[in-house]
């Protein structure tokens, strides 16, 4: 029931294709955010109601990660990606043609489910990479993914400004179709052995992995805290920038994604350092950077410079952490990369959802300073957790040395 692993070199063109593909797929989750007012007007509904489109597409993504991505350990990833991207393109075209809000909400869920193909592609790259370069390759792919997250809002805002919101979905569908054809040529079929595994048993194995692999537990917890802090920033930032003293418009707010995009460069660096056995040290450094970023962000209530610095450092830290986690996790087993990804990304998704909710609550209660407090506390918990794990590891090493 397990696969043979092919670690033949992946060309630079293949790596670029994989990076662009995961970026384009994850961008599908964020295109709607700056378009909500236009969609509400077009479909004759309230902007508050259209806000649920973001929830719908993220819910779909979570369902895909939890219930479809684990199949990648026992099915042909190439065939999975082809099928998922084909359905994704159709759902995006359906979104462009949606006559009502209800139809758009349903197809948004489908778009989210099929966009989880990102988490089939990343394990494919990991399982087809030699251990000495696995972290670097995952870092390259994660750079594409993170750029997709951060640039999606900017792109959709400008496309809607120049054309209209429906054209954004048409363009996105065209991009996915082209990438689906490219990926089908670039990916090699996995060598699946004839023994099968029941779907229920496959899902139950997620819990077994979490129970048996302490590193997976720790890294999933770190991902929850790190992405919670990341989400607190990007949700609270919209509230801050749209009100005095800034009062920026949607297009200007979208440009702040470019600051975060510059921080995506840390992903490749983190992957290389992870390959050199420095994952533990880098986890602590990135966690401390996350704390320091919130100290800078507290001054962003009235000053733009500390706000820009803080945004950049948050993204460097959060993105570096994600790649560092994955460089560690994919060493656990090259034959369970999809299930490991499912557990890890689900934890991160919970953190992002929690961060969004906390940012909304804290901004309503205490404004920007409340947002900074919850972001800083979350980052502080991450540092504390890392220190506890480091101490426990040191104690185990000492105990083994004494027994020897």
Secondary structure, DSSP 8 states (H G I E B T S, - for coil): --B--------HHHHHHHHHHHHHHHHTTTTTGGGHHHHHHHTT--HHHHTHHHHHHHHHHHHHHHHTGGGGGTS-HHHHHHHHHHHHHHHHHHHHT--SHHHHHHHHHHHHHHHTTHHHHHHHHHHTS-HHHHHHHHHHHHHHHHHHHHHHHHHHHHHHHHS-HHHHHHHHHHHHHHHHHHHHHHS----B-S----HHHHHHHHHHHHHH-HHHHHHHHHHHHHHHHHHHHHHHHHHHHTSTTT---HHHHHHTHHHHHHHTTHHHHHHHHHHTT-HHHHHHHHHHHHHHHHHHHGGGGT-HHHHHHHHHHHHHHHHHHHHHHHHHHTTT-TTSHHHHHHHHHHHHHHHHHHHHHHHHHHHHHHHHHHHHHHHHHHHHHHHHHHHHHHHHHHHHHHHHHHH-
